[in-house]
Amino acid sequence: MPFCRTRCGYCDFNTYTDQSGHITSYADSVVSELRLAREVLGESPAVSTVFVGGGTPTLLPSADLVKVTTAIKELFGLEEGAEVTTEANPDSVDQRSLDALREGGFNRISFGMQSAVTHVLSVLERSHTPGRPQEAVAEARRAGFEQVSLDLIYGTPGESDADWQCSLDAALSAEPTHVSAYALIVEDGTKLAAQVRRGELPMPDDDVLADRYLMAEQALQGLGWYEVSNWGEPCRHNVGYWKGASWWGAGPGAHSHIDGVRWWNAKHPTAYADRLDAGLSPAHGRERLTADDRQVERVLLEIRLREGLPLELVDRESAADQLAQGRLDAAAFEQGRAVLTLKGRLLADAVVRALT
């Protein structure tokens, strides 16, 4: 759902603040694509997870989001106990909308908290105020959501260790079932990148980011890590990505993957809707992954998980070198698996380069 009220300066996602009427017909366009998916896939298993991401999905009326998930259930079927998630900004929901989402079948919600400190939220150009994420979590609980997640960002220019600790403490005070904590990345083409280039804001420091990650691990260890940047009750949908499962991505710019074939939709909402209105696929490009591509991606993604990956997928000598450097767990290595240590999690990208 690629619409937002305002665009945050660090964001490089496919999002639009000029909604130009598309938001009112968006759910119908997605349902049209789902009908197309039903035709293309033929026989397929029932859906095990649904994830509505953005943008800000909860800018849509709750009834429109439920219309989409209802169509998924009618067209494909939902497994018993399927995980149905939506992302939300804390200030884009209220008790009534959350009640409607839960009644409509959503059972997991992920709030973009990012920080609990006013000046950090200002640099990130987030629209909510400190304290609102905790209120939103409480409202989601009252609505009956079993799983509630909070997203945090660390390393924002001007953020101190104390600021980051404040954000961690505030997130935990809400008692979420899941927390994601990501280092701020300065993406080319964003407003933040331009501010850094002009010297208005400093580039996040790698050593500071490492220290902040260690603070997150200390604070969140009660939830328990299951992926390098995620703690708590695993998001089954995202685990599917990390394990190379098949999925259909619906919406402008959405990517899909079915058995080694990957494709992506037209990015702009107008182009996306026009193609569907004309009875055409919204797909804009595709690629077939080679066996080597799939193995590299498997190493890249699965090494990030707590259970790691089988050593047979990587060069044993390279893995032994990573073990000697303290980046892989010795006990897991003896059992034939490459599993990151805490040091390895800090250097996950370097470990992947060494193993691939």
Order of alpha helices (4+ residues) and beta strands (2+ residues): alpha-beta-alpha-beta-alpha-beta-alpha-alpha-beta-alpha-beta-alpha-alpha-beta-beta-alpha-beta-beta-alpha-beta-alpha-beta-alpha-alpha-beta-alpha-alpha
